[in-house]
Amino acid sequence: MTTPIDELDGNKSWQKTKSENTKALILEATLDCFLELGYNNTTTEKVAAAAGVSRGAMLHHFPQRSGLIHAAVLYLHKKRLDLFHEQLTRLNFDAQFSLMEEGIDTFWEQLKSPLFTIFYELQMAARTDPELKSVLGPATSEYQKSWRSIAERIFPDLALSEKFNLANRVTVFLLEGMAMDQISMSERRNVEVADEVVRWLKKSLREMLADVEGIDRESARKRSG
């Protein structure tokens, strides 16, 4: 007696879902290990234990540590991009003009999250680890391209400015630099200074993007075609 095709498809779908869920558990556990133990102390054995999966399941998905690291880097970048897209899109939903100042506040808060701490940990480790550097460098370049693309879609009016790309880089370099400083010092120091810098950034970007003042988001979308 043969098994109906739809049952085979259903079984395959269930197996695929189970496999994807297990892989996600492993990648989440890998990020947790990066955060709690550091990159150099993260092993496949520790990841498997943190994920609550068997050694066999771990080897099935990631036979080599290098494959796990590569997948974890991509997973981290996706989580950061998804967070940026979700929060900034929700913030600007139905806004006539892009909420730039509020967007800066939102991005600054994201840089205080464990996701950015993990990225910073990997950046520091990559300085003396050629294998990690060969993965992190290209992946981060792709992340930056995707980040800019998302920013252009969320802020279509600001994106018309000749200095939009410069404004993006100033924002990223300045805020990420402050976030790295806070992580390195292991405390929320100089909060007043950080607040002052953020206020300066908002004012400076508003002046930098003055050439698109008065252009609303809907008009900008039509111009961009």
QUILIN-V550743 format. One record per residue. N is the residue number from 1. RES is the residue in one small letter. SS is DSSP state (H for helix, E for strand, - for the rest). PSI is psi in whole degrees, -180 to 180 (NA if undefined). D_FIRST is the distance of its C-alpha to the first C-alpha in Angstrom with 2 decimals. Layout:
N;RES;SS;PSI;D_FIRST  N;RES;SS;PSI;D_FIRST
//
This chain:
1;m;-;129;0.00  2;t;-;154;3.78  3;t;-;132;6.73  4;p;-;145;9.39  5;i;H;-39;12.36  6;d;H;-30;14.77  7;e;H;-38;13.30  8;l;H;-44;13.52  9;d;H;-40;17.00  10;g;H;-41;17.96  11;n;H;-41;17.17  12;k;H;-41;19.11  13;s;H;-41;21.86  14;w;H;-44;22.19  15;q;H;-40;22.43  16;k;H;-42;24.97  17;t;H;-44;26.96  18;k;H;-43;27.08  19;s;H;-43;28.25  20;e;H;-39;30.86  21;n;H;-41;32.13  22;t;H;-42;32.56  23;k;H;-41;34.39  24;a;H;-40;36.63  25;l;H;-43;37.46  26;i;H;-43;38.50  27;l;H;-39;40.65  28;e;H;-42;42.30  29;a;H;-35;43.05  30;t;H;-45;44.51  31;l;H;-39;46.89  32;d;H;-40;47.86  33;c;H;-41;48.67  34;f;H;-43;50.74  35;l;H;-46;52.65  36;e;H;-35;53.20  37;l;H;-22;53.43  38;g;-;157;54.40  39;y;-;-48;52.74  40;n;-;-23;54.01  41;n;-;3;52.88  42;t;-;119;49.31  43;t;-;162;46.86  44;t;H;-33;43.08  45;e;H;-44;43.28  46;k;H;-36;45.34  47;v;H;-45;43.09  48;a;H;-42;39.97  49;a;H;-42;41.91  50;a;H;-34;43.15  51;a;H;-17;39.71  52;g;-;33;38.21  53;v;-;159;35.49  54;s;-;162;34.75  55;r;H;-36;36.30  56;g;H;-42;32.89  57;a;H;-38;32.07  58;m;H;-47;35.53  59;l;H;-30;35.15  60;h;H;-43;31.78  61;h;H;-38;33.47  62;f;-;86;36.96  63;p;-;-31;37.37  64;q;-;148;41.06  65;r;H;-35;43.69  66;s;H;-40;44.81  67;g;H;-38;41.50  68;l;H;-44;41.70  69;i;H;-45;45.28  70;h;H;-46;44.56  71;a;H;-38;41.72  72;a;H;-38;43.93  73;v;H;-47;46.83  74;l;H;-39;44.78  75;y;H;-43;43.32  76;l;H;-47;46.88  77;h;H;-39;48.19  78;k;H;-42;45.42  79;k;H;-40;46.19  80;r;H;-42;49.88  81;l;H;-42;49.36  82;d;H;-41;47.08  83;l;H;-45;49.72  84;f;H;-48;52.51  85;h;H;-46;50.74  86;e;H;-50;49.67  87;q;H;-41;53.03  88;l;H;-34;55.25  89;t;H;-45;53.28  90;r;H;-40;53.47  91;l;H;-41;57.16  92;n;-;7;58.00  93;f;-;123;55.87  94;d;-;10;58.12  95;a;-;135;61.14  96;q;-;-43;63.60  97;f;-;146;64.81  98;s;-;136;62.93  99;l;-;78;63.64  100;m;H;-48;64.73  101;e;H;-44;66.57  102;e;H;-33;63.78  103;g;H;-39;61.34  104;i;H;-43;63.47  105;d;H;-42;63.42  106;t;H;-45;59.63  107;f;H;-39;59.20  108;w;H;-41;61.78  109;e;H;-36;59.86  110;q;H;-33;56.67  111;l;-;-10;58.60  112;k;-;1;59.40  113;s;-;164;55.73  114;p;H;-28;53.85  115;l;H;-43;52.01  116;f;H;-34;55.28  117;t;H;-41;56.39  118;i;H;-44;53.30  119;f;H;-42;54.05  120;y;H;-40;57.63  121;e;H;-43;56.52  122;l;H;-38;54.49  123;q;H;-45;57.41  124;m;H;-42;59.78  125;a;H;-34;57.45  126;a;H;-21;56.85  127;r;-;-36;60.56  128;t;-;14;60.35  129;d;-;96;56.67  130;p;H;-37;56.07  131;e;H;-46;52.29  132;l;H;-41;52.14  133;k;H;-37;54.76  134;s;H;-23;52.75  135;v;H;-48;49.89  136;l;H;-38;51.97  137;g;H;-60;54.41  138;p;H;-39;52.12  139;a;H;-38;49.88  140;t;H;-35;53.00  141;s;H;-42;54.27  142;e;H;-38;51.07  143;y;H;-45;51.40  144;q;H;-39;54.96  145;k;H;-43;54.04  146;s;H;-39;51.36  147;w;H;-45;53.85  148;r;H;-40;56.43  149;s;H;-42;53.99  150;i;H;-44;53.04  151;a;H;-40;56.74  152;e;H;-37;57.55  153;r;H;-36;54.99  154;i;H;-34;56.10  155;f;-;64;59.81  156;p;-;-32;60.08  157;d;-;-45;63.77  158;l;H;-30;64.76  159;a;H;-16;62.72  160;l;H;-15;65.20  161;s;-;144;67.94  162;e;-;-21;69.16  163;k;-;18;69.11  164;f;H;-45;65.65  165;n;H;-40;64.23  166;l;H;-42;67.31  167;a;H;-40;66.99  168;n;H;-47;63.41  169;r;H;-42;64.43  170;v;H;-44;67.42  171;t;H;-49;65.26  172;v;H;-49;62.61  173;f;H;-43;65.11  174;l;H;-50;67.38  175;l;H;-40;64.88  176;e;H;-37;62.66  177;g;H;-43;65.83  178;m;H;-39;66.96  179;a;H;-41;63.56  180;m;H;-38;63.63  181;d;H;-43;67.13  182;q;H;-38;66.09  183;i;H;-45;63.16  184;s;H;-35;65.44  185;m;-;-6;68.04  186;s;-;29;65.44  187;e;-;160;67.06  188;r;-;71;67.57  189;r;-;162;71.02  190;n;-;44;73.26  191;v;H;-42;71.46  192;e;H;-39;74.54  193;v;H;-43;74.75  194;a;H;-43;71.11  195;d;H;-39;71.65  196;e;H;-40;74.72  197;v;H;-41;72.86  198;v;H;-42;70.10  199;r;H;-41;72.80  200;w;H;-41;74.45  201;l;H;-45;71.18  202;k;H;-46;70.61  203;k;H;-43;74.15  204;s;H;-41;74.01  205;l;H;-36;70.74  206;r;H;-40;72.09  207;e;H;-39;75.12  208;m;H;-35;73.04  209;l;-;22;70.89  210;a;H;-21;73.83  211;d;H;-12;73.34  212;v;H;14;70.39  213;e;-;133;72.00  214;g;-;-10;71.59  215;i;-;121;68.44  216;d;-;169;65.66  217;r;H;-40;61.96  218;e;H;-44;61.03  219;s;H;-38;63.80  220;a;H;-41;62.78  221;r;H;-40;59.19  222;k;H;-39;60.58  223;r;H;-37;62.88  224;s;H;-13;60.07  225;g;-;NA;58.22
//
